[in-house]
Amino acid sequence: MWRTQLRRHRVVPTSLSAFLQANSTLQKDASAALHRSTALVVADTNSRSIYENLVAEEALIRALSLDETQCLLLYYVNRPCVVVGRNQNIFQEVALRRTASDGVDVARRASGGGAVFHDEHNLCFSFLTHRSRYAPEKTIQIVRLGLCAMYGVDPARITTTHRHDLFLDGKKITGSAMRVQRDIAYHHCTLLVNTPHALLGRYLHPEGDYADFRTSSVGSVRSPVTTLTESGCVPAVPTAVDAMKADMTAFFLSQGRRVLEAASPWELDIAELRCDFAATRKTYASSPLHALDVCAAVAEDMSFVEGEGRRYARGDAVTFAEAVRKAKSKAWAYAMPTFTSTVLVTQEEFQRCLSGLPAWKDAVRRSSLTAEELLDLLSQSLFTERESVLQLHTTVDHRSITRFEATSAGGEAVSAATAVAVPVEWLSRFFATLLVGSTCDAPVDGVEAAGDASVLVGGFLHEAGAAAPALPDSVRDASVLMVIQTVLSIWRRKNVFDVDRGAGERR
């Protein structure tokens, strides 16, 4: 049955610009998809880029004029990516090193909600309505009741939450996020069809080694997850997502109005829904999707269309390609509330990292000291006693470092809530000079990038004063530079400031 339906399901190529222009006014031409005689419309995108699909959503909410009876359902499918909510902190939510090494994109959406993983086995829904009909508690029921009606899933197995997520047998299959802008609103959600289970948690965890992390960002609510194929609800076939799209389109067009107009759609008689859907399914199985040509909109740098009665707002992108560039940019990735991290550096860790530097053996040879003697001498400039620990506090605001402070605490007190930290003022001044005002992922000239290292050495010795190590002249500059390099390396690694979140999508 589903194979037959899939073969009958045909998409109609549609210019995104033409679609937006035709549906941007309240009084539409009879040929417009959202003409007043049409209450429900389904569209799809031909892009697999999370950045382009998020911009396509933006284009729709800026252009569409919907009356109180209309609802547009937009589908899209993305290549592997992680998407975080508007006010989430990427360092708290995402395994940034792993996404970078695996070529998985990290994107920030304009709506709220938590971090999610998308891939080609995950179907994304976006329900767009007039703001007066904004009701995510109802639109999520289209997905829930659709699964029950189409695949015979017992409705008791699928539950919803106050966040409008869906749980199947107590495990999450759908996460939701919402946004209301001007006179239009959307509720978008994901549906885990047959994503490999091992990928679902691979990228959704922090990699930083933080002793403390303070932010007003919204954290994700972690839940056990499953997929529709894993739970036996749909066949585990390569075309499962396409089949789901075709089935859900038929259900939305035939039963969507009934669900949306019900006072309590979760109380609808599922047996009656199944019967009615079975009777009308063939009628809607061949209904076409409006296949929005998002790829062409990017290639042609399509201009945004502003709906009737709306104006271009300051900061809005003018063209589609401009908006995609913004979505990929570091500025947008780091557009999150200010945060302050604290990472620890122990003497043992410092010495291990220092002695692993390429220049270490040569410094020992030229110093006329043993390796242990040189390590102890260099450690004394940072650690007042063997058990003490350096605490490096960094405040970041929209990617820029606004504060750096180094403190020291006794080893036994580090984990205690009442630990008394003693400021290491000279070290704070030195590294604040290097880092404050720079972006957190920018290399430091002279030690991590080309530059005059002698300036750094001179600054370190000046700020350290009496705390500076008494080194032989033959190795003083090289040794001081290695100390700076070691502290920066540990600070950067533990904060995950060593990952290039460069603009530009990995394909």
N, C-alpha and C positions, 0 to 999 in steps of 0.2 A: 504493500500500500504506500509506504513512505517513498519507495523508489519511483513509483508511478507519479506520485505527487511532485517529487523533485524534478522529474523530467518535464512535467507540465508547467512548472514554475519558471517563468521567463522574466528577465529584467529588461527594462527599457532604458537605453542610455539617455541621460538627461544632462544638459549643461547646467552646472550649478548656478552660474550667473543668470541664466534664463529662468530657472526655477525660483530664485530669490526675487527677481524683478516681477515675475507674474504673480507672486503671492505676498507682495509687500504692501498692498493697499487693502482696505476693508471692502471696497467695491471692486471685486475681481472679475476679470473676463471669464466667460463660461468655460473656457478651456483650461483655466488654472486648476492645479491639483487641489487647492483648498478653497474652491468655489463654495458659496454658501450652501449649495445642495449636497456637498460632500462633508461629512462629519469626521470621518477617520481616513487617514492617509498613511501609507508606509513608504519609507525611503531607506536607501542603503548607500554606502560609499564604496568607491573602488580603490581606496587607499588602505595600506596596511601599516601606515605610520601613525603612531599615537599622537605626534605633534600635529599632523595634518588633520586628523579626525577631531581632535579637540578644537582646532580652529574652525573646522566645518560646523561644529556645534555653535561656536561663537557667531559665525556668519548667519546661522539660522535664527538665533535669538535676537540678533540685531535687525534682521530683515523681515521676518514673518509677521503678518498681521492676522491674528487668530480671533475668531469670535468665541463666545462662551460655550459653543457646542462642539468645537473642533479640537482634535488631538492628532498630532503627528508623531508617529513612532519611527525613530531612526535607529538602524542597526549599523554597527561597525565591528570589524575584527582587526586586531593588531598583531604585529610581530612581537616577540617577547619583549616585555617592558615592565617597569614598575611605575605606578602612578600614585603620587601622594596628594593629600588634600591641601586646600589653599593655605592653611596656616600650620601645616605640619613641618617638623624639622627633619631634613633628610638624613642628618647624622644619627638621629634617634630611630628612624624608621627603616633605613635601607642599608644593605650590605654593599657599600659603595665600591669597594675593591673588587668584589665578586662580579657585580654588574659590569664594571669596566673591563675586567678580564674576559668575561663571557660575551661582550658586545651587546649587553641588554640596556636599552635606553631607560633613562630616568626622567619622568615628566611631572610637572606640577599642574594640576587642573585648577580652574577658577571656582569650583564648588568645594564644599566642606568634605567631611567624611574621612575615612582612614586610608592607609596605604593598601594597594592591591597589586597583584601580579596578573598581567594579561599575556596571552599568546594566541596562536591560531586555533586553539581548541577551546576558546573562551568567547562567548557571544556577548557583546555589549548592547544594551538597550538604552534609548534616550526618549522619554515621553515629554513632548512639548505641548503646553496648554496655555490658555489665557490665565493670567495670574489669579483671577477670581475663581478658577476651577482647579487651582493648585491643590492636589490631594494625593501625595505619595502613598498614603495608606490605602488608596484605591488602585493606583497604577501598579503597585507591587502585586496586587491581587490578580491583575491580568496575567502576570507570569505564573503565579502560584496556581490559579484555577486553570490556566492553560495546560500546565503540566498534568494536573489531575484529569482534565477532560480528554487530552490527547493521548496520554500514555497510561491511563488507568491507575495513576498513583493515588493511594488512599489519602484524602485530604488531612487526616489526622497525623500523617507522617511529615507534612510540610507546615511549619509554623513561622510566624513573623515576629519581629521585635519592634520596640518603639523607635528604633533607628531604621525601620523598614528593610531589614535584612531578611533573607529566607534561610531556614534551617531544615534539612532533610534528615530525619532520624537523629536529631540533636546535633548535626554537623552542618556547618555553613556551606551554602552553595551560591549565595547571592549577597553582595554588599551594595549599599545604596549611597548616593550623595545627591544633594539638591541645590538649586539656585533660583532665586527670583530676581528679575531685572526688568525695570520699567513695567510694562503691562504683560509680560510673558514670563513663564516659569518652565523649568525643566527638572525632571527627576531621572537621573541615569543610574543604571545598575549593571552589574556583570552577572553572567550565568556560567558556572563551571560545568561545561559539557563533558569533555574528555581530556582535560589537561593532565599530563603525567603527575601523579601525586608527589613525586620527589621534588618537582619544581615549585610547588606551592609555598613551601617555607624556605626555599634556598636563598631567596633574596630579601625576605622581609624580616630582617633583624639587624641591630646595630653592630658595627665591627670595632667601635672605639673602646679603648681600655680606660674608662673614666672612673675616677674616685668619686666624682660628683658631677652632676649635669643639671643646670637650672635654666628653665625656659617656661614661657607661658604657652608654648605650642601645644596643640591638641594631639594627644597620643592615640594610637590605634588600639582598638579592643581586640585582642587576640582570641581566636576561637578555633577549635578543631574543624577541619574542612573535609569535604568529600566532593565527588563529581557525579553527574547523572549516570555515566557509564559504570563507574565503580560501584554505585549503589544498585545497579541493575535496572534503572528506569528507562534507559534508551540503549539501543544496540551500539556496541563498541566497534564502529566502522569509521573509515577515514572521512566519510562525508557527513558525519553526525552533526556538525555545526550547520552545514547547509540545509540538512533535513530539518533541524530545529528551527531555522529561520523560516523555511517554507511553512512548516506546521504552525508556528506562532503567528505568522502573517494571516493565515486562514482563520485562526481563532480570534485574533484581534479584530479583523474586519467583520466577522460574523457575530461575535459575542462582546466585543469591546464596549459598545454603547450600553449594553445591559449591565456590565460590570461597573462602569463609571457612573451610571445614573442611580445605581442602587444605594440606599442609605447606608447599608452595612453589607458590602459585597462578600465579606468573609462568611456571611450567613446564607448565601445563595445555595440552593439545592444542587449539589454536584451531579446527582443522577439526572436531573432535568437538564442541566447544562450539557452533559455528555450526549444526551439524546438529541437535543436541539443542534449541537455542533455536528453530530454525525449526519443529521438530515441536511445541513447546509454546507458541509465541508467541501463537497465537490464543486459547488458554486464558486467558492472563494479560492479553491486550490490553484486555479490558473490566473488569479488576479496578479497583475504585474507590480513589481516594485519600481519606484522611481530611483534608478541607479544614478546617484549624483556623482558627476565626474570631478571629484576632488583633485585628482592628480593633474588634470588639465588646468584647474583653477590656480594651482601652485605654479605650474609651468608658464602660464600666461600672465601671472601676477595680477589676477582678477581684483578689481576694486570692490570693497565692501559695499553692500546696499543697506541704506538705513530705511527702516519701515516707516509707513505713513505716521506723521506726527512726532517722529523721533529726530534727534539731532546727533551729529557726531560729537562725542564726548572727548574732553582733553585726555590724552594718553592712549586713546583708541588707535589701533593700527588702521592705516588707510587702505592697504592692499593685503591680499591673502598671503603672498610670499613674505611680506614684512611681519605679519602676525606669526607665521611659522618660524621665522628667524628669532622672534622674541621668545616663543615657546621653547626653543632649543637653547636659548642663551643662558650663560651663567647667572646673569642678573636675575632672571626669573626663577632659576633653580634655587637660588639663595634668598628669594623674596619671602622671608619667614621672620617671625618674631626674634628679637635679640636673645642670645643664649650665652651662658657662661659655663665653661667646662673646667674641670680640675683633673689633671693627670699627675701621677706620682713618678718620681725618679729615685730609685734606691742606689746606694753606693755600689752594691754588687752589680746592678744592671748597668750603671754608668761605666764601670771598669770593664765589663764584658763587651760593651759596645765600642768603647774607646780602643781596646786592644785588638778589635777586629777590623779597624780601619787600615786601608792599604799603606798609609804612611807610618804606621805604628812601629814596625820592626826597624825601619831606618832611624826613627827618632830614638829608640832605645840604644841602637848601635852608636849613635853620635853623642849620646848623653853621658857615657861612661858610668851609667847606673844600671842596675838590674831592672828587669821589667816590673817586678813587684815594687821596687823603690820608686820608679817613675810614676807608676799608677797611684801609689799612696800620696806622692807629692802633689800630683794634679788633683786628686780627690779632695785634698785638704782645703782647696780654694772654694769648694762648694758645700762640703759636708763638715760640720763642726765636730761630729763624733760618728763612729762607725754605724751606730744604729739610727742615725737621723735620716730623714727622708725629705727630698725637695718636693714641694707642691707647686705646680705651675698652673696659675689661674688665667684663663683667656676669655675675654668677652668679645663676641662677634656680632656685628649688626649689618645685615644685608651683605655678607661676605667680607666686610672690612673689619679689621681688628681695631677695637676702640680702647682696649685696656689689657695690660699684661702685668701680672704680679707674681713674684716668687716668694714663697714662705718656706719655713723649715719646721718640722715637728719630729719629736722622738718616735722611733719605730713602733713602740708599744701603743702610742696614742693616736696613730694615724687612722685607725678604724673607729675610734671612739667619737661619739657625737659631740662630746665636750672637749675634743682635742684643742689645745692651745697652739696656734700657729704663730711663729715668730717671723716677721718680715725680713727678707734678705734684700735690703734696700738697694745695695749696689748692683746686684744681679737683676733686680726689677728694672732699675734705670737703664742698664745696658740693653736688655732684650726688648724693653718697651721702645727704646730708640730704634732698634732694628725692625720691629714688627708693627707697632701702632701706626695706623694710617695706611698700611698695606693690606692687600687681600690675603685671606688666610691660606690660600693655595699658591701664593706667589713665592718663587725662590728668592732667597736672600743673596744679594750681590756680594761677591767676594768669598762666599763659602759654599753656596748651593748653585751659584751661577757666576759667570764671568764678572770680575770686579776687582777693586783694589783691596786685597786682604790685609794689607798693612794698616789701613784705617780701622778695621775691625780689631786687630790685635792691639793697636794703640788705645782704642776706646775701652777694651776689656781691661787692660792694665791700669788705665786711668781710673775707671770706676771701681775696680777691685781694691786699689790702694794696698793697704797692708795685707789684705787677704790674697793678693796675687801670689802664685807659687814662685819660690826662689829657685829659678831654673838656670842651668848653664846657658850662656849666651848662644852657644852653638845650636841649641834646640828650642830656645824660648819661643820664638815666633811660631814655629811649626807646631809646638805642643799646645800653645794657647789656641791656635786655630783649630786643632783637633778637639779641644774641650768645647769650643763653640759649636763645632760641627756635631759633636756627640749629643749635646743638650738639644740642639735643634732637631736632630734626627729622631730622638726619643719623643720629644714633644709633638713632632709632626705625625709620627707613626701612631702614637696612642690617640691622637685627636682625629685621625684619618684625614689630615690636611695634606696628605701626600698623593691624593687621587686627583687626576686631571678631569674635572667635570666640564671639559671644553664644549663650546657650542659646536654643533655639527653632529648629525645623526650617524650612528654606526649602522651599517646595513649588513 
